[in-house]
Amino acid sequence: MSAHIAAPEDTATGLPAGWAIALEAVTTPILVHDEQSIVHANAAMLRLLGYDARALAEMPFDAWAAPEQQAALRTYGLQAIGAEGPPPAIEIDALTASGSTRSLELNARPIVVQGRRLNVLTVQDLSDIRHVQTSLLDVGRVLHQIIENNPVASFVLDAEHRVTHWNAACSKLTGRDRFDMLGRQDAWSAFYVEQRPLLADLIIDGAIDAHNGPLYEGRCRRSETIDDAYEVESFFPQMDQGGRWLFFTAAPLMDANGTVIGAIETLQDVTQRRRAEEELRRHRAELEELVSERTAELLLTHHELEAFLENASVGIVTTLNQRIVRGNRKFSETFELDGASPSGIPTRSFFVSDEDFQSLGAVAYPVLTRGESLQHEMEMVSARGRRLWIEMIAYVANPHDRLAQTWWLLQDRSKERQVQRELEENYRRIKLTNSRLEEAQNQLLQSEKMASIGQLAAGVAHEINNPIGFVSSNMSTLRSYVEPMFELLETMQALTPGALPESVDRALRELDKRIDLAFVKEDLPQLLDESDDGLVRVKKIVQDLKDFSRVDHAEWQDADLNAGLDSTLNVVMNEVKYKAEVKKDYGVLPPVRCIAAQLNQVFMNLIVNAAHAIPQRGEIRLRTRAQDGWVCVEVEDTGCGMSEEVRRRIFEPFFTTKPVGKGTGLGLSLSYSIVQKHAGRIEVISAPGEGTTFQVWIPETPREDATVS
């Protein structure tokens, strides 16, 4: 039910005077409103929203909410005023005077003051709670990602020994899938044939001390870096072929009260190191036995050992804390110490730079700390500053002792390195020479091809010119014979009837009826004209074929590239006319110093390629122009275009996009070489589906070093 209040009124707020005082004494934010405006807001509410009392009084009671939630606040407030009892709480985002957003929980309670219905909103700020919840969720997700993405194999057991985490590295190590293991209480089955507790199980049960002897033979020890964590290294014969050595650590997981709620265990495969250690121990044992048999006195004599180190053919040093402890004579000779003792010299002194010194540390530290030997090659520097290429072998005397010295065997391989570099340089030169030989061979093949085409063209032209000559002569003679004959027939037909004998007159009429002399007289000159025109076209084709091959002009000369382009087009027209319409846009060109036959070969390749690039029917446009001492011949097609990858490779020898047997991949390569040796260049503009434009730029006068083979 609504509260009904009748008491003296505070004229500033419209509330009873006692109410205003009581609301101000409350530390919880409280706001009172009617159906339109805010009647009163206590100091806690003003601090929360950042407005003063005047500013709030001048705005509608829902204006302090975020714009998208003002309608919800208004509905909630009006429903509360009209309700008989308090409605349930709602959450609203408030937009403060500073522009920040706060998440608030509102509890409404309707009241009636002197007949006036009001609503009292009690406000709780949820922003900090939400922030803490979000932070906890983020931390949980981050911790999950750390465990799951950790390259170190790890798994987590809860207080009931159920598997809650089994990361990818653990799956790879054990061969047991994560989804198969989650929720199970037999994590031991991934490691043992018979049931026995894992290190994590012992930590959860607090039974490390009781089981250390029976399970691990006393080898389980406390971690030096993590409190309450334990570590042990053990052999697992059933894992993989031949078994595996694993180094595993386990630590408890506790709640806020310090109660163990689970344990995390990490595993590292150290099989390679252990086997290397075993192999090293075996070799060491064999060596000790051999040395014991043959040089028993050497093992017992310190001086003889010193002599062995001093006379070794490789440099030998021991280091500790980045300083040399001792070094033999070969080391002093290799690094040019001039007889000075290397003891105490910082190891950094023999490296070219700090980066090289740090890079060796980054490579050596992981290997040496595992007790393995390091093999490495790098550039170093002698005491006199001479660069050396050093092959090194290193191992730590005792990987478990941080104060143990590191032994280094150093061999100067500078001469071998120099020989290797010379061999690589010679190999590079041989490849370059071979490439040039291939290019020369391609050019020779092209020259032979052009010579063969020229000889063929010359032979064809000679063979065709002879019959064309006598056919043309015969056509002229035939025309001279036919014209008098038609004149004779016209004269005979013009005679008056009876002027000729009846038999002759009858024979003329029968002949005229049979062959239609009037039609023959009209059609025969046209046939002769068409035959003359055909002979002229054949002569033109023969001349274009000769111009294309230029057998009679195989040397440098001043040539008209417009004429060469036309002759080339006529030669390949049979290849082009069914695929594209050819349009010409020739400019006025100066004579160009060149070998015309070879440039004609370039034009032929470009025109034929343009026709092949057009899938059905398209257009080929030929343009020429002169510009700044250069002549440009442009072949543009409306074909399929080229991708960027194809465009970069089109001038490579033997590269082709045509099917097998349709192209050799040499046309554009040879064209590029011909243009380049004319001191010119070829430019390509192309995009898939937008056609291709080739621009051949030839200088009017080539450089003195321009040659064409």
ZAMARGU-4260 file (C-alpha; in steps of 0.2 Angstrom, whole numbers, plus 5000, padded with zeros to 4 digits):
<rodrens>
0) 5000/5000/5000 | 5006/5018/4997 | 5011/5028/5012 | 5000/5043/5016 | 5009/5058/5025
5) 5002/5074/5031 | 5014/5086/5039 | 5021/5104/5038 | 5029/5106/5021 | 5046/5112/5016
10) 5043/5125/5003 | 5059/5122/4994 | 5056/5104/4990 | 5037/5102/4992 | 5041/5088/5005
15) 5037/5089/5024 | 5052/5098/5032 | 5056/5082/5042 | 5057/5072/5027 | 5070/5083/5018
20) 5081/5082/5034 | 5079/5063/5035 | 5083/5060/5017 | 5099/5070/5019 | 5104/5060/5033
25) 5104/5044/5023 | 5120/5039/5015 | 5111/5029/5001 | 5106/5039/4986 | 5088/5043/4986
30) 5077/5053/4973 | 5059/5058/4975 | 5049/5063/4959 | 5031/5066/4954 | 5023/5063/4937
35) 5034/5076/4929 | 5049/5082/4938 | 5061/5078/4952 | 5055/5084/4969 | 5070/5080/4979
40) 5087/5072/4978 | 5098/5069/4993 | 5117/5073/4994 | 5122/5055/4990 | 5111/5056/4974
45) 5118/5072/4969 | 5136/5066/4971 | 5132/5050/4961 | 5124/5060/4946 | 5136/5074/4947
50) 5122/5087/4946 | 5117/5101/4958 | 5100/5102/4966 | 5095/5116/4954 | 5100/5107/4938
55) 5090/5091/4943 | 5075/5101/4948 | 5074/5109/4931 | 5074/5093/4921 | 5061/5079/4919
60) 5063/5065/4932 | 5069/5053/4918 | 5082/5065/4910 | 5097/5058/4920 | 5095/5041/4912
65) 5105/5036/4897 | 5095/5041/4881 | 5090/5024/4876 | 5084/5020/4893 | 5074/5036/4897
70) 5058/5028/4891 | 5060/5013/4902 | 5063/5024/4918 | 5048/5035/4914 | 5037/5020/4912
75) 5044/5012/4928 | 5042/5029/4938 | 5024/5032/4932 | 5019/5014/4935 | 5026/5015/4953
80) 5016/5031/4957 | 5000/5023/4951 | 5003/5007/4960 | 4997/5002/4977 | 5013/4993/4982
85) 5031/4994/4977 | 5035/4987/4960 | 5051/4975/4958 | 5068/4983/4956 | 5075/4987/4939
90) 5092/4991/4932 | 5095/5008/4923 | 5111/5015/4915 | 5113/5033/4922 | 5122/5047/4911
95) 5131/5058/4924 | 5135/5076/4922 | 5153/5072/4918 | 5148/5061/4903 | 5152/5044/4911
100) 5139/5030/4913 | 5135/5021/4929 | 5125/5005/4931 | 5111/5008/4945 | 5098/4997/4953
105) 5082/5006/4957 | 5069/5001/4970 | 5053/5011/4969 | 5041/5015/4983 | 5025/5025/4980
110) 5020/5038/4993 | 5006/5050/4995 | 5011/5067/5003 | 4996/5078/5007 | 4986/5071/4993
115) 5000/5072/4981 | 5007/5055/4974 | 5026/5053/4973 | 5038/5040/4970 | 5054/5037/4981
120) 5068/5029/4971 | 5082/5021/4982 | 5097/5019/4971 | 5112/5006/4973 | 5127/5009/4962
125) 5131/4992/4953 | 5146/4999/4942 | 5160/4993/4954 | 5152/4976/4956 | 5150/4974/4937
130) 5168/4979/4935 | 5174/4966/4948 | 5163/4953/4940 | 5170/4957/4922 | 5188/4957/4929
135) 5186/4940/4937 | 5178/4933/4921 | 5193/4941/4911 | 5206/4934/4923 | 5197/4917/4922
140) 5198/4917/4903 | 5216/4923/4903 | 5221/4909/4915 | 5212/4896/4904 | 5221/4902/4888
145) 5238/4902/4898 | 5235/4884/4902 | 5228/4879/4886 | 5241/4888/4874 | 5256/4884/4885
150) 5268/4874/4875 | 5273/4865/4891 | 5261/4849/4894 | 5250/4852/4909 | 5234/4846/4917
155) 5223/4851/4932 | 5214/4840/4944 | 5201/4846/4956 | 5198/4841/4974 | 5189/4825/4969
160) 5204/4821/4957 | 5194/4824/4942 | 5203/4831/4926 | 5197/4849/4923 | 5211/4855/4911
165) 5221/4844/4899 | 5230/4856/4887 | 5235/4852/4869 | 5253/4850/4873 | 5248/4836/4886
170) 5237/4828/4873 | 5252/4827/4861 | 5264/4821/4874 | 5252/4807/4880 | 5242/4803/4865
175) 5226/4805/4875 | 5213/4817/4868 | 5208/4832/4879 | 5189/4828/4877 | 5192/4810/4882
180) 5201/4815/4898 | 5190/4829/4905 | 5180/4824/4919 | 5189/4808/4922 | 5196/4802/4939
185) 5209/4791/4931 | 5222/4803/4925 | 5235/4790/4930 | 5230/4779/4915 | 5238/4791/4903
190) 5255/4787/4911 | 5254/4770/4920 | 5248/4752/4916 | 5242/4749/4934 | 5233/4762/4945
195) 5244/4773/4956 | 5243/4791/4961 | 5251/4805/4951 | 5261/4819/4959 | 5245/4830/4958
200) 5235/4817/4967 | 5248/4816/4981 | 5247/4835/4983 | 5228/4836/4984 | 5228/4822/4997
205) 5243/4829/5006 | 5253/4813/5005 | 5269/4818/4997 | 5280/4812/5012 | 5271/4796/5014
210) 5273/4791/4996 | 5290/4799/4991 | 5300/4783/4995 | 5289/4769/4988 | 5284/4778/4972
215) 5299/4789/4968 | 5313/4782/4978 | 5316/4798/4987 | 5319/4808/4971 | 5304/4819/4974
220) 5309/4836/4980 | 5302/4853/4984 | 5303/4866/4970 | 5316/4879/4972 | 5305/4893/4964
225) 5287/4889/4969 | 5281/4887/4987 | 5272/4870/4991 | 5277/4864/4974 | 5286/4847/4971
230) 5296/4841/4956 | 5303/4824/4951 | 5311/4816/4935 | 5305/4798/4931 | 5305/4785/4917
235) 5289/4779/4910 | 5292/4763/4900 | 5275/4761/4893 | 5275/4778/4884 | 5280/4778/4866
240) 5292/4765/4859 | 5306/4762/4872 | 5298/4773/4885 | 5301/4791/4889 | 5309/4801/4903
245) 5298/4815/4910 | 5302/4829/4921 | 5286/4834/4930 | 5281/4847/4943 | 5265/4849/4953
250) 5258/4863/4964 | 5242/4865/4974 | 5228/4876/4969 | 5220/4885/4984 | 5204/4895/4987
255) 5204/4912/4996 | 5204/4903/5013 | 5220/4893/5009 | 5210/4877/5006 | 5217/4865/4993
260) 5204/4864/4979 | 5215/4855/4966 | 5232/4854/4959 | 5241/4858/4943 | 5255/4847/4935
265) 5267/4851/4921 | 5277/4839/4911 | 5293/4840/4900 | 5299/4827/4889 | 5318/4825/4894
270) 5321/4809/4885 | 5333/4816/4873 | 5343/4824/4886 | 5343/4808/4897 | 5348/4797/4882
275) 5361/4809/4877 | 5368/4808/4895 | 5367/4790/4895 | 5376/4789/4878 | 5389/4802/4885
280) 5391/4791/4900 | 5393/4776/4890 | 5406/4784/4879 | 5414/4792/4894 | 5415/4774/4902
285) 5423/4767/4886 | 5435/4781/4885 | 5440/4780/4903 | 5442/4761/4901 | 5453/4764/4886
290) 5463/4778/4894 | 5465/4767/4909 | 5472/4753/4899 | 5484/4763/4889 | 5488/4779/4899
295) 5486/4774/4917 | 5500/4786/4922 | 5491/4801/4912 | 5475/4799/4923 | 5486/4800/4939
300) 5497/4814/4933 | 5491/4831/4933 | 5505/4838/4924 | 5503/4826/4909 | 5484/4832/4908
305) 5490/4850/4907 | 5502/4845/4893 | 5488/4836/4884 | 5477/4852/4885 | 5492/4864/4880
310) 5497/4853/4865 | 5479/4850/4859 | 5476/4855/4840 | 5461/4865/4845 | 5458/4880/4857
315) 5451/4874/4873 | 5445/4886/4887 | 5434/4885/4902 | 5423/4900/4907 | 5413/4905/4922
320) 5402/4921/4924 | 5406/4927/4907 | 5425/4927/4910 | 5439/4915/4905 | 5446/4904/4919
325) 5459/4896/4909 | 5464/4893/4890 | 5477/4883/4881 | 5491/4888/4870 | 5481/4885/4854
330) 5468/4897/4860 | 5481/4910/4863 | 5488/4908/4846 | 5471/4907/4837 | 5465/4923/4846
335) 5482/4932/4845 | 5485/4935/4863 | 5504/4937/4860 | 5509/4925/4874 | 5497/4934/4887
340) 5487/4923/4899 | 5468/4923/4894 | 5463/4920/4912 | 5451/4934/4918 | 5448/4941/4901
345) 5429/4944/4898 | 5422/4933/4885 | 5413/4948/4877 | 5431/4954/4871 | 5431/4940/4857
350) 5414/4944/4849 | 5411/4957/4835 | 5396/4965/4843 | 5385/4964/4858 | 5371/4957/4847
355) 5383/4942/4842 | 5387/4939/4861 | 5369/4939/4866 | 5364/4928/4851 | 5376/4915/4856
360) 5369/4916/4874 | 5352/4914/4868 | 5357/4898/4858 | 5369/4890/4871 | 5359/4893/4887
365) 5344/4882/4884 | 5356/4868/4877 | 5369/4869/4891 | 5356/4870/4905 | 5349/4853/4899
370) 5366/4845/4901 | 5368/4843/4882 | 5383/4848/4872 | 5382/4863/4860 | 5389/4863/4842
375) 5389/4880/4834 | 5398/4891/4821 | 5400/4910/4821 | 5411/4924/4817 | 5422/4930/4831
380) 5437/4943/4833 | 5455/4941/4839 | 5463/4952/4851 | 5471/4961/4837 | 5454/4964/4828
385) 5456/4951/4815 | 5439/4942/4810 | 5439/4923/4813 | 5426/4910/4808 | 5425/4898/4823
390) 5418/4881/4825 | 5414/4878/4843 | 5409/4863/4854 | 5403/4867/4872 | 5397/4858/4887
395) 5394/4861/4906 | 5404/4851/4918 | 5389/4849/4929 | 5372/4855/4923 | 5365/4854/4941
400) 5379/4865/4948 | 5376/4883/4944 | 5394/4887/4948 | 5401/4874/4937 | 5412/4879/4923
405) 5408/4878/4904 | 5421/4870/4893 | 5423/4876/4875 | 5433/4868/4861 | 5436/4881/4847
410) 5443/4877/4830 | 5448/4891/4817 | 5438/4887/4801 | 5442/4904/4793 | 5451/4897/4778
415) 5438/4884/4775 | 5425/4897/4776 | 5434/4908/4764 | 5435/4893/4752 | 5417/4890/4754
420) 5413/4908/4750 | 5424/4907/4734 | 5415/4891/4729 | 5398/4900/4731 | 5404/4915/4721
425) 5411/4903/4708 | 5394/4894/4707 | 5385/4910/4706 | 5396/4915/4691 | 5394/4899/4683
430) 5375/4901/4684 | 5376/4918/4677 | 5387/4912/4663 | 5375/4898/4659 | 5361/4910/4659
435) 5370/4920/4646 | 5374/4905/4636 | 5356/4900/4636 | 5351/4918/4630 | 5364/4917/4617
440) 5358/4900/4611 | 5340/4907/4610 | 5346/4921/4600 | 5355/4910/4588 | 5340/4899/4586
445) 5330/4915/4582 | 5343/4920/4570 | 5343/4903/4561 | 5324/4904/4561 | 5323/4921/4553
450) 5336/4916/4541 | 5326/4900/4536 | 5310/4911/4535 | 5320/4923/4524 | 5326/4910/4512
455) 5309/4902/4511 | 5301/4919/4507 | 5314/4923/4494 | 5311/4906/4486 | 5292/4908/4487
460) 5293/4925/4480 | 5304/4919/4465 | 5293/4904/4461 | 5277/4915/4462 | 5284/4930/4452
465) 5288/4919/4437 | 5270/4913/4434 | 5263/4929/4439 | 5274/4937/4426 | 5268/4927/4411
470) 5250/4926/4417 | 5250/4945/4418 | 5258/4946/4400 | 5245/4933/4394 | 5231/4943/4401
475) 5237/4959/4392 | 5238/4949/4376 | 5221/4941/4379 | 5213/4958/4381 | 5221/4964/4364
480) 5214/4948/4356 | 5197/4950/4362 | 5193/4968/4358 | 5196/4966/4339 | 5185/4950/4339
485) 5171/4960/4348 | 5173/4974/4335 | 5172/4961/4321 | 5156/4953/4328 | 5149/4970/4330
490) 5153/4975/4312 | 5146/4958/4305 | 5130/4961/4316 | 5128/4979/4309 | 5127/4973/4291
495) 5111/4974/4282 | 5101/4958/4280 | 5107/4949/4265 | 5124/4957/4265 | 5131/4940/4271
500) 5128/4923/4264 | 5113/4915/4272 | 5124/4901/4280 | 5135/4914/4288 | 5121/4924/4294
505) 5112/4909/4301 | 5128/4903/4310 | 5130/4920/4318 | 5112/4920/4324 | 5114/4902/4332
510) 5131/4908/4340 | 5123/4923/4347 | 5108/4913/4353 | 5120/4899/4361 | 5132/4911/4370
515) 5123/4927/4372 | 5136/4938/4363 | 5129/4954/4371 | 5131/4947/4389 | 5149/4940/4385
520) 5154/4957/4378 | 5148/4965/4393 | 5155/4952/4406 | 5172/4948/4399 | 5180/4965/4402
525) 5174/4964/4420 | 5182/4946/4421 | 5198/4953/4414 | 5198/4968/4426 | 5195/4957/4441
530) 5209/4945/4436 | 5221/4960/4434 | 5216/4966/4451 | 5219/4948/4458 | 5237/4948/4450
535) 5240/4965/4458 | 5235/4958/4475 | 5246/4943/4473 | 5261/4954/4469 | 5257/4964/4484
540) 5257/4949/4496 | 5273/4943/4488 | 5281/4960/4491 | 5275/4961/4509 | 5282/4943/4512
545) 5299/4949/4505 | 5298/4965/4515 | 5294/4955/4531 | 5309/4944/4529 | 5320/4957/4521
550) 5332/4944/4515 | 5340/4958/4504 | 5342/4970/4519 | 5349/4959/4533 | 5360/4974/4540
555) 5357/4990/4549 | 5347/5002/4539 | 5335/5017/4540 | 5317/5009/4539 | 5299/5014/4539
560) 5291/5005/4554 | 5274/5009/4547 | 5278/5000/4531 | 5285/4985/4541 | 5270/4985/4552
565) 5259/4984/4537 | 5269/4970/4528 | 5269/4960/4544 | 5250/4962/4546 | 5247/4956/4528
570) 5258/4940/4532 | 5248/4935/4547 | 5231/4942/4542 | 5225/4924/4539 | 5228/4921/4557
575) 5220/4937/4563 | 5205/4940/4552 | 5194/4927/4559 | 5197/4933/4577 | 5197/4952/4577
580) 5195/4967/4567 | 5211/4977/4564 | 5211/4996/4566 | 5226/5007/4562 | 5230/5023/4569
585) 5247/5027/4561 | 5257/5043/4565 | 5270/5051/4554 | 5286/5042/4558 | 5304/5047/4555
590) 5316/5034/4547 | 5322/5022/4561 | 5340/5015/4561 | 5337/4996/4564 | 5337/4978/4557
595) 5319/4978/4550 | 5317/4959/4548 | 5320/4957/4567 | 5308/4971/4572 | 5295/4963/4560
600) 5297/4947/4570 | 5293/4957/4586 | 5277/4964/4578 | 5272/4947/4571 | 5273/4940/4589
605) 5263/4954/4597 | 5249/4953/4583 | 5248/4934/4584 | 5248/4934/4603 | 5234/4948/4603
610) 5223/4937/4591 | 5226/4922/4602 | 5221/4932/4618 | 5204/4936/4610 | 5192/4922/4615
615) 5179/4925/4601 | 5178/4941/4591 | 5186/4957/4596 | 5197/4971/4590 | 5216/4974/4588
620) 5221/4992/4586 | 5239/4996/4579 | 5245/5014/4584 | 5262/5022/4580 | 5269/5039/4585
625) 5285/5048/4587 | 5290/5056/4603 | 5306/5065/4610 | 5318/5055/4598 | 5309/5039/4601
630) 5296/5029/4590 | 5282/5020/4598 | 5273/5005/4590 | 5258/5000/4600 | 5247/4984/4599
635) 5231/4984/4609 | 5218/4970/4610 | 5202/4968/4618 | 5206/4950/4624 | 5206/4942/4641
640) 5220/4952/4649 | 5233/4946/4661 | 5235/4944/4680 | 5249/4953/4689 | 5258/4936/4691
645) 5257/4932/4673 | 5262/4950/4668 | 5278/4948/4678 | 5283/4932/4669 | 5278/4934/4651
650) 5296/4938/4646 | 5304/4923/4654 | 5310/4910/4642 | 5299/4895/4640 | 5285/4903/4650
655) 5268/4901/4642 | 5249/4901/4646 | 5245/4892/4631 | 5241/4873/4631 | 5255/4860/4628
660) 5259/4860/4610 | 5252/4877/4606 | 5266/4888/4612 | 5285/4887/4615 | 5286/4902/4628
665) 5300/4909/4617 | 5291/4922/4607 | 5290/4936/4619 | 5307/4932/4627 | 5315/4934/4610
670) 5305/4949/4606 | 5311/4957/4622 | 5329/4953/4618 | 5328/4960/4601 | 5320/4976/4607
675) 5333/4977/4621 | 5347/4975/4609 | 5340/4989/4598 | 5342/5000/4614 | 5323/5000/4616
680) 5310/4994/4628 | 5294/4985/4629 | 5280/4991/4641 | 5265/4981/4645 | 5248/4987/4652
685) 5235/4973/4656 | 5222/4968/4668 | 5211/4953/4669 | 5196/4955/4658 | 5202/4972/4651
690) 5213/4967/4637 | 5232/4970/4634 | 5242/4984/4627 | 5261/4981/4622 | 5271/4997/4618
695) 5287/4995/4609 | 5299/5010/4610 | 5314/5011/4598 | 5326/5026/4597 | 5327/5034/4580
700) 5346/5032/4582 | 5352/5018/4593 | 5366/5019/4605 | 5384/5015/4599 | 5384/4999/4610
705) 5367/4993/4603 | 5370/4977/4593 | 5358/4963/4587 | 5365/4946/4584
</rodrens>
